[in-house]
Amino acid sequence: MADDAWAVALVSGLIGVGGTLGATVLTHCLQNRRAAKIDQSRKALLRTMLQTGRQWRRLDTLQRVIGADEQTTIRLLLEIGARGSERGDRVWGLVSRNPLPETDEPA
């Protein structure tokens, strides 16, 4: 009888741990999917802003428009093929529209 109680307790414990672990993994996956969807929307908006109109856009403007902090905005800009200006004035543009100069002179 005591062995049966231990077996029931062990199985119950394993089910509890498994359920908790499963719920944690599911929550994590759903949060990552949501974040990825938001990032995709933000990247599309950044591409639109940088492909049309001005060749360079101020970082603070890009941040405000996509509703992200500076670090997130820079990460997304790099992911879509953008680069910062060499002048250090916190403006960004697509590499396709603003290729790096082909010179050996130091900036």
Secondary structure as GFF3:
##gff-version 3
##sequence-region A 1 107
A	DSSP	alpha_helix	2	51	.	.	.	ID=ss1
A	DSSP	beta_strand	57	58	.	.	.	ID=ss2
A	DSSP	alpha_helix	59	66	.	.	.	ID=ss3
A	DSSP	alpha_helix	70	79	.	.	.	ID=ss4
A	DSSP	beta_strand	82	84	.	.	.	ID=ss5
A	DSSP	beta_strand	91	94	.	.	.	ID=ss6
###
